[in-house]
């Protein structure tokens, strides 16, 4: 429910409760009004629109607006990256940019499922992704002017190198975001191995990698 709908619902409930208390139950007007105000506030809280990323409710996060803004900026910049990449004629560089954008999509998907890590990705969005967009747009401009000039060719070569470095940064970003969960999985497997060895003996499970 949006803010307007929440306000309307709260007013209706508050007025209805006041009329029921005052006219139906014949409570004093002050008590009826106090109860109606309480119902108005309570209904407003219950029907208040919740900020979400994916299916996760961000109500428990004190900086929900900031997290949403960071993720939306990353999504917006990735769209710019795709658009800039589509305008490039060099098929090798176009493929490199598509790979960059695909890596960014993986980061976005991960952050959508783990909004508590969005703050950790702020530098990724503000610097690395912005740099990818900027370099891709510059490459397109170089390609569209006079790529046969030595100075332009040198600039294009440096841009290609920059895109390669950024691919490593994009992959490393996702690896760092997933690090905590990978450690959890490793710990879970260790616990599972110990339980199986204790309960059944390790000899029956060596073929399954339980040692």
Backbone torsions as a table, in degrees:
resi	resn	phi	psi	omega
1	UNK	NA	136.1	179.5
2	UNK	-82.3	178.0	-175.1
3	UNK	-62.4	-41.5	-179.4
4	UNK	-63.4	-45.2	179.1
5	UNK	-62.4	-39.4	178.8
6	UNK	-64.1	-42.3	179.8
7	UNK	-64.6	-44.0	-179.8
8	UNK	-63.0	-44.7	179.6
9	UNK	-61.6	-40.9	180.0
10	UNK	-64.6	-42.2	179.0
11	UNK	-63.2	-44.7	-178.7
12	UNK	-62.0	-45.8	-179.7
13	UNK	-64.7	-42.5	-179.5
14	UNK	-62.8	-46.6	179.9
15	UNK	-64.7	-43.9	-179.4
16	UNK	-62.3	-40.3	-179.6
17	UNK	-68.0	-38.1	178.2
18	UNK	-62.5	-47.4	-179.0
19	UNK	-63.1	-40.4	180.0
20	UNK	-65.8	-41.9	-178.4
21	UNK	-71.2	-42.6	-174.2
22	UNK	-79.9	-48.0	-176.1
23	UNK	-88.1	-40.6	-176.0
24	UNK	-79.7	-51.2	-177.1
25	UNK	-93.4	-8.0	178.0
26	UNK	58.7	39.5	173.3
27	UNK	-73.4	154.7	174.2
28	UNK	-57.5	149.8	-174.8
29	UNK	-59.7	-36.7	-178.7
30	UNK	-65.8	-45.3	179.8
31	UNK	-65.5	-41.2	178.9
32	UNK	-61.5	-42.7	179.9
33	UNK	-65.1	-41.8	-179.9
34	UNK	-62.8	-42.8	178.0
35	UNK	-65.1	-39.7	179.9
36	UNK	-64.2	-41.5	178.1
37	UNK	-63.1	-41.1	177.3
38	UNK	-60.6	-42.3	178.3
39	UNK	-67.0	-37.5	178.4
40	UNK	-60.9	-47.4	-179.2
41	UNK	-66.3	-43.5	-178.6
42	UNK	-64.0	-43.4	178.8
43	UNK	-65.0	-38.5	178.1
44	UNK	-61.3	-39.6	-179.9
45	UNK	-68.1	-43.4	-176.8
46	UNK	-67.5	-39.7	-175.4
47	UNK	-93.8	3.6	-179.3
48	UNK	-58.5	132.2	179.1
49	UNK	-61.5	136.2	-179.2
50	UNK	-100.9	134.3	174.8
51	UNK	-77.1	132.1	-178.7
52	UNK	-131.6	150.2	167.2
53	UNK	-123.1	115.4	-170.9
54	UNK	66.5	-125.1	178.3
55	UNK	-103.9	3.2	-175.3
56	UNK	-91.2	128.1	176.9
57	UNK	-76.7	127.9	-178.4
58	UNK	-96.3	13.6	-176.0
59	UNK	-59.1	-31.5	-177.4
60	UNK	-78.7	-9.4	179.4
61	UNK	-92.6	127.2	-180.0
62	UNK	-70.2	-21.4	-177.6
63	UNK	-114.2	41.1	-176.0
64	UNK	-57.0	-41.1	-179.5
65	UNK	-63.3	-41.2	179.6
66	UNK	-65.0	-42.8	-179.6
67	UNK	-63.1	-43.4	178.9
68	UNK	-62.5	-42.9	-179.1
69	UNK	-63.8	-42.0	179.9
70	UNK	-61.6	-46.8	-178.2
71	UNK	-66.5	-39.3	178.9
72	UNK	-65.9	-36.0	176.9
73	UNK	-64.0	-41.6	178.9
74	UNK	-63.6	-43.3	178.1
75	UNK	-61.7	-43.5	-179.1
76	UNK	-63.7	-43.6	-180.0
77	UNK	-66.9	-33.7	178.2
78	UNK	-68.0	-33.2	174.5
79	UNK	-64.3	-39.8	176.6
80	UNK	-63.0	-39.5	179.5
81	UNK	-63.1	-44.2	178.4
82	UNK	-61.2	-44.8	-178.6
83	UNK	-62.7	-43.9	179.3
84	UNK	-64.9	-39.6	179.9
85	UNK	-65.6	-36.8	179.9
86	UNK	-65.5	-21.8	-178.1
87	UNK	-86.7	-7.1	-177.8
88	UNK	-82.9	137.3	-178.1
89	UNK	-85.6	-38.0	-178.9
90	UNK	-62.7	114.6	-173.3
91	UNK	-67.0	-31.3	178.8
92	UNK	-66.6	-47.2	179.7
93	UNK	-67.6	-38.1	177.2
94	UNK	-58.9	-42.3	178.5
95	UNK	-65.5	-37.3	177.7
96	UNK	-62.2	-42.7	-179.5
97	UNK	-67.9	-38.5	177.1
98	UNK	-62.1	-38.6	177.7
99	UNK	-66.6	-40.7	176.3
100	UNK	-58.4	-47.6	-178.8
101	UNK	-63.7	-38.1	177.8
102	UNK	-64.2	-39.2	176.9
103	UNK	-64.5	-38.6	177.7
104	UNK	-64.0	-39.2	177.7
105	UNK	-60.3	-39.4	178.7
106	UNK	-64.8	-39.5	176.5
107	UNK	-63.0	-42.7	-179.9
108	UNK	-62.5	-44.4	179.6
109	UNK	-61.3	-42.2	-179.9
110	UNK	-64.6	-45.4	-178.6
111	UNK	-66.1	-33.1	178.0
112	UNK	-63.8	-33.2	178.8
113	UNK	-87.5	-16.4	-178.1
114	UNK	-133.6	66.0	-175.6
115	UNK	-60.9	-19.5	177.6
116	UNK	-66.3	-13.9	-179.7
117	UNK	-101.1	0.8	-176.4
118	UNK	-61.3	-39.5	179.1
119	UNK	-59.4	-33.7	179.4
120	UNK	-68.1	-22.2	-177.4
121	UNK	-94.8	6.0	-176.8
122	UNK	-60.3	-43.7	179.8
123	UNK	-65.0	-38.1	177.2
124	UNK	-56.5	-47.0	-178.7
125	UNK	-71.6	-40.4	-174.2
126	UNK	-78.4	-28.9	-176.2
127	UNK	-114.4	-62.1	-172.4
128	UNK	-66.2	-45.0	-180.0
129	UNK	-68.8	-41.0	176.0
130	UNK	-60.3	-40.3	178.9
131	UNK	-63.9	-38.5	178.7
132	UNK	-63.8	-43.3	178.3
133	UNK	-63.0	-47.0	-178.2
134	UNK	-61.4	-46.9	-179.3
135	UNK	-64.4	-39.9	-179.8
136	UNK	-65.5	-42.6	178.3
137	UNK	-64.9	-39.4	178.7
138	UNK	-66.4	-40.0	178.6
139	UNK	-60.0	-42.0	178.6
140	UNK	-62.0	-40.4	178.9
141	UNK	-66.6	-41.5	177.5
142	UNK	-61.3	-44.6	-177.9
143	UNK	-63.6	-30.7	-175.9
144	UNK	-87.7	-11.6	-178.8
145	UNK	-91.4	-95.8	-179.9
146	UNK	-141.1	83.3	-174.9
147	UNK	-67.6	-9.6	179.9
148	UNK	-80.4	-17.2	176.9
149	UNK	-68.6	139.8	-177.9
150	UNK	-58.7	-43.5	-178.1
151	UNK	-63.6	-40.3	179.0
152	UNK	-69.0	-41.8	179.0
153	UNK	-61.8	-41.3	178.0
154	UNK	-62.5	-41.4	178.7
155	UNK	-64.2	-38.7	178.8
156	UNK	-66.1	-40.3	179.0
157	UNK	-62.9	-42.8	178.9
158	UNK	-64.5	-37.3	178.4
159	UNK	-64.1	-40.7	177.3
160	UNK	-59.9	-42.9	178.4
161	UNK	-62.2	-41.2	179.2
162	UNK	-62.0	-40.2	179.4
163	UNK	-65.0	-36.9	177.1
164	UNK	-64.3	-41.2	177.4
165	UNK	-64.4	-39.4	-179.4
166	UNK	-66.1	-33.4	177.7
167	UNK	-61.3	-41.8	177.2
168	UNK	-62.4	-40.5	179.8
169	UNK	-65.6	-40.8	179.4
170	UNK	-62.2	-45.4	-178.9
171	UNK	-65.8	-39.8	180.0
172	UNK	-66.0	-36.6	178.4
173	UNK	-59.4	-47.2	-179.9
174	UNK	-64.8	-39.3	179.1
175	UNK	-61.0	-42.1	179.2
176	UNK	-67.3	-38.8	178.3
177	UNK	-63.1	-36.1	-177.0
178	UNK	-85.9	-8.1	-172.2
179	UNK	-55.6	-46.3	-178.8
180	UNK	-59.7	-42.6	-178.8
181	UNK	-70.4	-35.6	178.1
182	UNK	-65.2	-37.3	177.0
183	UNK	-64.8	-40.8	178.6
184	UNK	-61.0	-42.7	-179.7
185	UNK	-63.6	-43.8	179.6
186	UNK	-60.4	-42.3	179.2
187	UNK	-65.3	-40.6	178.9
188	UNK	-61.7	-42.0	-179.9
189	UNK	-64.6	-40.2	178.4
190	UNK	-61.7	-42.3	177.7
191	UNK	-63.0	-42.9	-179.9
192	UNK	-61.7	-44.1	178.5
193	UNK	-58.8	-46.7	-178.7
194	UNK	-62.4	-40.1	179.6
195	UNK	-65.2	-43.1	-179.2
196	UNK	-66.1	-43.4	179.1
197	UNK	-62.1	-39.4	-179.3
198	UNK	-70.1	-42.8	-174.0
199	UNK	-81.3	-34.5	-171.4
200	UNK	-123.0	-15.3	-176.0
201	UNK	89.3	139.3	-171.5
202	UNK	-74.8	-22.3	-173.7
203	UNK	-61.0	-34.4	-177.4
204	UNK	-76.2	-10.1	-172.8
205	UNK	-121.8	10.9	-177.9
206	UNK	-62.3	-35.0	179.7
207	UNK	-66.0	-20.5	-179.8
208	UNK	-94.3	6.0	177.9
209	UNK	86.5	12.3	178.3
210	UNK	-89.8	110.1	-177.3
211	UNK	-129.1	NA	NA
